[in-house]
């Protein structure tokens, strides 16, 4: 028996996550886009939202002196659902909502799995200056068109993928990054060797990499040397950059 389509609820933003001691003025926003499913008309699980909160708090602590606010997006639907692409539409709505609440501040779309695809797809929104896609779920190109990349022009783009990911193919994120790099030099990709889809094995390094990219992209901070090198390097070097153990400590600059 197929799923019964429920009336569409509205997307919404979770409460702003800001670290203790944060400034009152918000100068930049990260929108966290949770993972989901290829096809599902169910409403998202509250667990998918809760799973993003530790990451949100880590980013907020890293940006405590910069005026960073982090919001987790609640989708209308759990699934991408082919051409409906609900999560990408919801991400664009969220960027509009950020402008309504905070004014003309830069936005970083940061997503995991299906949320990574939504972040990449919604990057063309005028408020979005950067995209962080972690283990993004990307479709195989069959008879249809390849996943678009033109909307990434003018954005800073970081893709992070575990080499042992059995849910989303790391080779597909490499191919997308390779196409994006041809028209947008500010694209890089890091490989987390031996890690899987959840990026748990090297979580500390992944969080440090994400925080460095967010601060550099939203607030013009200097990137850590590996990130700066990856952005500057031609393919394939800048798109297969290994995430070194200890990133965020010994390799900060």
N, C-alpha and C positions, 0 to 999 in steps of 0.2 A: 504494500500500500504506500503511495507517495505521501510526501509531507504536505500537510495542509498549510497553505499560505496564510499567515496572520496579517492583520492590518499593519501597515508600516508605522512603527513608532518613529519619533524624531531622533536624530543623533544628538548627543549632548557631550559636553566637556565635564570631566571630573573636576573636583576642587583643585585649585592651584596648589602645587607642591613647591614650597619654598623653605630653605633651610633657616634655622634660627640665626638671627643677626642679619638677615637679608635686608636690603634697602627697600623702602616703601615704593620707589619708582621702578616699574618693570621696563627694562631696556631690550629684552629679547625673550623669545618663548620657544620652548621645545614642545612639539605635539607628538606624544607617543601613540603609535598605532599598533594595537595588539595583533597577534596571530589569529587565524581563523581556519575556515575550510574552503575548499574549492566550490562546493555546492551545498548550501543549507539556507533555508528560509526561516530557521529558528532565530529567536532573539539570542544575542551573545550571552555566554555564561558569565556570571559575576567573577568566576575564577580567572578568566582571561584578563579582566581589568585588574584584579588584585595582584596577579603575577607581575604586572608592570610597576607596581609601587616601589619595590626596593630599588629598581633601576632609576626610577624618577627621583627618589631621595638622593641617590648617589650623584646624579647630575646636578640636582639643586645645591648640594653641598659644594660641588666643584665650582659652581657659578655664584656662590653666595655674595661675593663682592662686586659682581657685574650687573646685578639687577635681573637675574634669570628666574623665570617662572616656568614650571613644567606642568603640562596637563595631559592626562590620559583620555583618549577619545573613546566614547561608548558608541559603537556602530548601531545602525538600524537592524542589521542582519548579520548572522554569523558567517555567511558565505559570500564569496566573490560573485558567483552566479553568472558566469559567462559574460555576455555583453552588458549586463546590468551594472557590473563593477561597483556595487554599492560602497565598499570601503573607500575607493578612490573619490567617489562623490562626497562621502561623509568627511574625508580629509579636507577637501576643498571648502566644504561648509565650515569646518573647524577653523581654517585659516581666515575666513570671513569673520567668524565670531571673535577671533583674537583681535582683529582690527577694530571691531566694534567696541571691545572691552578696553583695549590698551592703546589704540591709536596706531600710528605708522611705525611699528617695531618689526625687526627682522624675525623670521620664523624658520626653524629647522624642523623638517618632518623626519621622524625617526621611527622605523617600523621593523618588526620581526616577522619572518615567514610571509604570510599573506599581507601583513602590515607593511613589510618591506616593499612588496609590489605596489601597494597603495601609495606609499611615500614617493616612489619613483614616478608613478603615473600622475600624481597630483602636483608634481613639482613646478608646473607651469603657472601656478597661482602667483599673482603679483607680489604677495607678501613673503613668499618662500625664497630664501637665499641659499639654503643648503639642505642636503638630503643624506640621511644615514640609513642604509638598508642592511639589516643583519639577517643572514641566511635567507635571502628573499626567495619566495616561491615564484617561479617564472615558468610560463608554459613552453612546451616544445613547439617549435614552428612546424606546422604541418602544411595544409593547403593555404592557411590564412597568412595575414601579414605578420611580420615579426613584432615583438613588443616595442612600442615607440620609444625613442630617445630624444627627439627634437625638443621636448619640453624641458630637458635638462640643461639646455644652453644657458650660460650665464650663472649657473648654480655651482656651488662646491658639492661634490658628490663623493661619498665614501661608502664602499660596499665591504662587508666583512662576512666571510664564509668559512665554516669548518670543512676541512678536506675529507672528513669521514661522515659528512651529512648524508643520511640515507632517506631523508624525507624531501629535501629540496636539492636539486642537482647543482653542485658548485660550478660545474663546467658551463651551465647556462648563465650563471651570474657573470662568469668571466667573459662569455661571448657578448652579453649586453654591455659590459664595461668597455670592451674593445670597440664596439660600435659607437658608444657614447664618447669615448676619448677622441675619436676622429674629428668631432666638431666642438668638443668641450675639453680643453686641456686640464681643467680643474676637476678631473675625475681620477680616483685611485681605488684600489681594491687590496685588502689584506686577507691572507689565508692563515687560518688557525689550524696548524698541523695537528692531526689526530683527534680533533674535536668534532662533535656531532652537531645536530640541528640546534639544540638548546644552548650551545656554547658555554656549558657549565664547567668543563675541565679547566679552562683558562679564563674563568669569569673575571678575575681581578684585572687581568691584562685587557680584556675586551672593554670593561667599564672604563678603565683609564684611557684607552684609545678613543672611546666615544666622547668622554669628557674633554679630552684635548681637542678633538675635532670640533665639538660644539663651541667651546670658548674661542677657538681660532676663527671659526666661521661667523659666529654671531657678534663677537666683540673685538675682532681684529687683534686678538692675542697672537703671539708667535706660536706656530705649530712646533711640536716636538720634532726633532731631526728626522726620524723615520717617516713621519707624515709629510713633512716638507719634501723629502726626497721622493716619496711615492707620487706626490702630485707633480713633481717636476720630471720624473723619469718617463721615457717613452715606453710603449708596449714592447714586450710583455712585462718588463721589469716592474713598472709602477702598478701593474694590475695583478701581479702574483707576489706581492711583498709579504714575506713571512712576519707574523706577529711574534716578536721575540719574547721569551720568558723574562719576566721582570719589567716589562714595559710599564712605565709609570713610576718606577723607582730608579734603577741604574741607567735607564735609557731616556730619561726625561728630556734632556737636551744634549 
